[in-house]
Amino acid sequence: MRLRSLLTMTALGLELLTGEEDLDRFVRWVVTTDLLDPSRYLSGGELVLSGLQWRDSPADSETFVGALARAGVAGLAAGDARYGGVPEDIVEACRRHRIPLFRVQENVAFATVTEQITRNLSTGRAADLSAVLDRHRQLVAGSGLGSVLDLIERDLGMSCWVMSSTGRVVAGSVAPPEGVTAAFLNARRLPLVERENGSPHSIFAVDEYSTSRVADWFLVFQGDCTEWSEERRALPGELAAVVSLERARQDDRQSAEGRLAQELIELIVSDAKPAEIISRLELTGLGPGETYIAVAAASEGDTLRPGELRVLLREILYGRRPAAGVVDGEAIALIPARSSILDEIQLALSELAPALGESRLSVGVSGVVDGEGLRGAVEEARYARRMAGRSEHQASVVGHDQLATHMLLLASVPDEVRRMFRTRLLDPLSNYDQDNRADLVHTLETFLQSSGSWTKSAELLHVHVNTLRYRIQRIEELTGRDLSRLEDRVDFFLALALR
């Protein structure tokens, strides 16, 4: 049942204090609590009943309501027995966090509220059960979302589409209305009624409270949902549950192919030998005789939740058979090099940018390589991604042709040669740092970045110049190099770039 239905239960006498725009939320269960932070006992969709015993000061309202919002509850019903009404600071906190708030009169027991709502939930679930099971049977039978949408169109005479945040039509028999993807990404609130050439379409998120919009799928229904009957208004929630199931089935992270792709990316990043990489490449379904492009993506901010970045990168590269994995919070994908991808990624990022909120998304793209050059391609893509991260734009992409010349040179050197070069120069310093809790590698990097300036390097490292001179002397003793020589400085610079 929806929150709106609570206002029709006259025996309860509930009064809505704030949140009228969110009354179409579904109530999954009823929970009574007076804990200041009950979030650990909530899983989303609950109507929370509270006697406000947790409130000792107005500041507690922000803590309590914020916890409810993070848990994804449907709404809050507050009793007025303790204060003779609901304090204004609670009302304001609910308004800020978009939690619909109801007042429960003093003469109405919470047990009565719980009993009546539970009875209505049971009745509603029984009425919907056959339809829900029928839709699920369609999926289990392997006929997919298309048959479910056909069922809706046949029974209700209403066209419907399931779409991804990049505008891909996941399911739908005809072309979707124009502009719905941009409307979904730019909407301040959902559901949204979009009118194109006077024809209304209603847009709903599939998983609004648990998935970032930029990585979510969405539903498009023909017609204006504000004019639907109560029975029809339940349809988006039911369909969203079915779509979530299908999306989980399509998520390759749990499949054998997806796990092999993750292992391949980890292998490439971990300095594995080319022969080992190529043998694993074949297991992912990518042919060793093909040429490839590497793509790396990362986000700054909290809009994209953990695990969603990889899903989003695969969606951007959909149709190009990406083998993707995540390493140190960075999503990396390999795709066959059949045509230019840079313009496609740029277009996708520009369209996704409105849904990023305060976060930033950066993407790097390598040049074309064969199977033996995969490590260099991944390194090149990651370096390009870091360059993109320095852009002022909210979503940006940098291609290999925009990289510094030395990075292109290093990416073309065989893996074994690069690994030997880096190991010979930096391992003595890394081992010394580990054994003596020293900071020689960082000192070397700072010294080179400062163009060998003793004063500037010492300032950046927050040490005395004499301390810096001692460290540089120790670096030269351990490596047999002379940092006053240009050739040795260049070697160290390139070795650090290969890390």
N, C-alpha and C positions, 0 to 999 in steps of 0.2 A: 504494500500500500504506500501511497505518497503522503508527505506531510500535510498536504492540503486537506486530505480526508479527515485529519484530526479536528478541524474546525466544524465539520458536519456532525460530530459526535456530541450532540447537545447535552447529554447527561454528564459529560466531563466538564463542560463550561470553560474550555481552554481559551485564553486570550492571546492573540499574536501581538508581541511587542516590537519585533523587528524581523526582517528577513522575508518579506512577502515575495520578493523576486526569486527566491530559492525554494518555494513550496512544492516544486515538482520533484524534489529529491525523494528517493525510495527509503522507507523505513524497513530495516532488516530484522531488528530486534529491539527490546526495551531493556535498559540497564539503569539501576539505581545506585548512586554513589555520592559520597561526601568527602572523597579524597581530594586534596588540592591538585594532585597530578595523577589522574586515573588512566593515563594513556596506555600503560602496560597491560591493562585489562580490556582494552578496546581494539577492535579489528576493522572498524569502518561500517557505516550505515546504521548505527544505533541511534535511537532516541534516548538521550540521557536524562534521567529524572534526578533532581538534586534539591535537598532542603537547605542548601547554602551554609551548612555548618562549617565548611572549609574557609569561609570569609571572615578574616579578622581585621582586614583593612582594605580600602579600595584597590591597592596594588595587587592583592591576591586575585582580583578578577581577571587581570591580564594573564596571569600564570595559568589559571584554571581554563579559561576559554581558549587560550593559545594551545594548550595540551589537547583539547577537544578537536580543534581545527587540524592539528598535525595528525591526529588519529583518523580523521575523515568521517566524523560522526554526521548523522543526518540533521540533528537538531538538539536543542536543550529545552527542557520543561522545568522551570524553577518554581518551587513552592514559596508562598508569601507568609507562612506561619511565623518565621523568625523575625522578619523585618516589617511585617504588615504590608508587603509589596516587594517588588523586585528592585533593588538599588540601581540607580541610574548608571553607576560605573560598570555594572554587569551588562546593562543594555548597550552601552557604548562599546564595550569589548566585543560583544556579539556582532554588533554592526561592523566593526573594523575587520573581524575575521570571517564575516559572512556566515555566521551560525544562526539559523532561524531560532528565535527565542519565544517560548510560550509561558504564560503565567498560570500556575495551578492554584486555584482558590484554596483558602485555608480549610474549608469544609469538605474538600475532596481528597480522599486518601490516595497515596501513591499506589497502593495495592489495587484500588479500583481502576486507576488509569492503566496500570500494567495488564490487568485482566481483560479489559475491554479491547485494548490495542492488540494483545496477543490473540484474542478470539478473532478479530478482523484479519490479522495476518494469516491465521490458519485457514480461514474461509477463502481469502483471496488466493492463497497458494494452491488450494484444492481446485479452484475454478480454472487456474492457469495451467495446471499440471499437464493435462493432455496435450495442449498446444505446445508447451515447452518440450515435452518428451518427443513429440512428433518432429520438431525442428532438430533436436539432437539426434534422432534416429536417422534423419536425412544425412547428417554429417558422418555418423558412424558408418553408414552404408557406403561412404566414400564419394557421395555426389557433390559434396562441397557447398560453399556459400551460395553459389548460383541457384541451386534448387530451393534454398531457403528464401531468397529474394523472389524467385518465381512464385513461390507459395504465397508470399505477401501480395504480390501484384494480382495473382489469380483470385485470392479471397477478398482483398480489400480494394482492388482497382487502383493501387498506388505504386508508382515506380519508386525504386530505392537503389542506392549505390553504397558500396563500402570502398573507401579510398584511403590512401596513405598520405602522410604529410607532404610528400613530394609531388602529389597530384596523380600518382599511379592508381588506376582503377583496379582494385583488388577483386571486386565482384560487381556485376551490373550488366544487363543485356544490351543496353544502348549507350551512346555517348552521354556523359554526365553534363549537367548544366555548366555553362561557362562561369568562371569567377568563384566557384565554391571553395577551391583550395585556398585562395587568397583570403576569402571571407573567414574561413576556419582559423587560419594562422593569425589574422589580425584582430579577431573578435576579442573584446574585453571580457565578455561573458558568454557562456553557452548554456542552453541551446540558443541558436540564432536563426531568425527568419530572414533569408536572403531573397531579394526580388530582382530577377533579371528579365527585362522586357515585360514587366508586369506579372510574371508568373512566379509565385512564391515557392521557395524550397526551404525546408527546415534542416538545420545542421546540428548534429550531436557528436560529442566526443565518445569514443569507445570506452576509454578508461581515464576519465578526467582527473580523478583524485590520486591515482597511483602511477600514472605515466606522464612524463613531460609532453606538453602539446607538440613540441617540435619532433618528437619520436612516436607520437600516437597515430592510430588510425581514426577515421571519423565516418559517420553515417550521414547520408543525404536522403531526405524523404521529399517526395512531391507533396506540395501543399503547405499550408500555414498551421503549425502545431498548436498555436494559441486558439484555434477554432475547432480542434479535435474534441471528440467525446472523451469522457474519463477512461473508457475502456481502451480507446486507441492510444491515449497518452501513455499507457503502460508498455506499448510496443517497443519504443526505442531501448528501454532498459532490458527487455527480454532479448532483443536482437543483439545488443551490445554484449550480453553474456555469451551468446553463441559465437559471436565474432571473436571475442577474447579467447575462447577455446580453440578456434581455428588458427588464430595468430600464434598461440602457444605451440600448436602442432607444426607450424611452418618455421618456428624458430630453430635454426640449425645448431644452436649451442649444445643441445642435448643429443644431437645425431652423431653417428660415427664420422660422417664427413666433416661436420663442424668441429669435432674434437681433433681430428687430424689436421685441419686448417690451423687451429690454435697451436698445436704442437709444431707445425711447420714454421709459423711465425716466430715462436720462441726459439726454435733451432737456428733460424737465420740470425736472430739478434744475439745469440749466445756464442758466436764465433765458430759454429760447426764447420766442418770441412765441406767443400762444394759437392763431393761425391755423396755424402750423407744427406745433404739438402736435396739433391736431385732425386735420390731414391724415395725420399718422403714426398717430394713433389708429385711423383707418379701416383701415390696412394690417394692424393686429394682429388684426382681426376684431371689434373692439368698436365699436359704433355711436355716432356723435357725438351722436345724439339721446337717448341713454340718460343715466341718472344713475349716479354712481359713488361708491365708498368707497375710500379709500387705506389701506393697512395697511403699517406699517414694523416690522421686527424686527432685533434685534442680540443678540449673545451676548458675555459676558465669561468668560474662561477658555479652556482648551484642549480641552474635550470635543468641541465641534463643529469639525471640520476645515474649512479653506478650501473654499468651494464647496458645503458641505452646508447652510448656513443657508438659501439660496434654495430648495433642494430641500425642506427641512423646511417652509418657509412655504407653498410650493405644496401640500404634502401636507395641511397644516392647512386650507387653503382649497379643497381638492379638491371639484370639483363646481360651483364658482362661477366658472369660466372665468377664473382669475387671469392677468393679464399682469404678469410679475415680472422684476425685474432687481436688480443689486447695485451700490451706489455707496458708495465709501469704507467697505467692510466692513459696510454696512447693507443688508439685503434690503428691497425695496419692491415692493408689489403693488397693482394696481388691479383691483377687482372690480365687476360691476354691482350696484347697490343695490336688491336685490329684497326683502330682509328683514334683520332685525337679525343682526349677525355677532358682536357682543361676547360674548354668553353662550357661543356655540360655541367661540370662541377660548379663553375662560377655562377651559372644561371640558377642552379639548385640552391646555392648558398644565399643568393640575393632574395630568392623567394622565401626561404626559411627564416631569414634574419628577424622578421617581426615577432616570431614566436620564441626568440632566445631570451627575452626579458633583459636582465642585467648581465647575462653571460656573453661570452665571446667564443666563436668557433673558428678554428684555423685548420687549413688543409694544405699539405704539400704533395707534389706530384713529381715522380722521377722521370728520367728518360727511358728509352726502350733498351732492354737487355735480354740476353739469352739466359738459360738456366744457370750457367756458371757465374753470372753476374748479379744474382739476386741479392746477395748481401750488400753489394755496392748500391743497388737500386733502392733498397730499404733505407740505407744510411742517407742516401741523397734525398729521399722523400721526407725523412725525419728532419733533416737539416732545413729543407725547404719549408716544412711545417713550422719550425721555430722562427724562420724569417717571416712567415705569414702572421705568426703570433705577435710580431712587433708592429703590425699595421694598426692604424687608428680605426679601421672599419670593424664593425661588429662580427662580420663573417668574411673571411678572406682566404684566398688560395694563391700559392706561389708555385710556379712550374720550374723544372730543372734549368730552363734557359735563363732564368733570372738569378741563378746562384753565382756565387763567386767562382772564378776560374779554377782556383786550387781545389775546390770541392768536386768539380767535374773531373779534374785530373785524377783525384784520389779514387773516385767512384769507378773509374775505368781500370784501375790496377787490380790484378788478381787477389782474391781473398788471402791466400797463403802469404803473399808478399807483404800485404798491408799488415797482417797480424804479426809477422816476424819483425817488421820495421818498428811497429808500436811497442812490441814486447821488449825488444833490445834497448830502446831508449827509456821507456817509462817504468818497466818492472823493477829495476834497482831502486827507483825512487818510491814506488808504491810499497815495496817490501820494507824499505827503511821506515816509511811513515807508519806502517802497521806495527812493526816491532818496537818503535821508539815513540809512538804517539806524536810524531812530527807532522809537518805540514809542507813538505818540500814540493809536492806536485802543485798545490795551490799557489805556493810562492813562485814557482816557475811560470805558471800561467799568468799571474798578475804582473810579473816582471816583463814578460813578452808583450802583454797588452799595453803596458806603459812605455813601450818602445825602448826598454832598457834604462829608463830614468830611475836612478836610485832614490831620489827624494819622493817622487810621486808614488813609486811602488811601496816605499816604507809607510807613507801616509795611508794608502789603501789597505795595507796589511795591519796597520796600527802597531808597528814595531819601530825600534830605533834603526837608523841606517846601518850601524855596526852589526846588529842582529841580522839584517837582510844580507849584508856582505858575507857573514858567516854561513848563512843558508845557501847562497849561490856558490860559495866555495865548496860546500859539501856536495851540492848537485854535480859540480864539475869533477870532484874526486870520484863519486860513485859511477859516473857515466863515461869518464875519460874525455869529455867534451869541454870546449872553451866558449863560454857565453859572450866573450868579447868579439868572437868571430861571427860574421854574418851567416856563413854556411851552417854553423852549428845552431844558430838561432832559428833558421828556417827549418832545419830538421826537427827541432823540438816543437815548433809551431805546427808542423804537419802531423807529428805524432799525437799531439794533444787533440787535433781535429779528428783523428781517427778513433777516439775513445767512444 
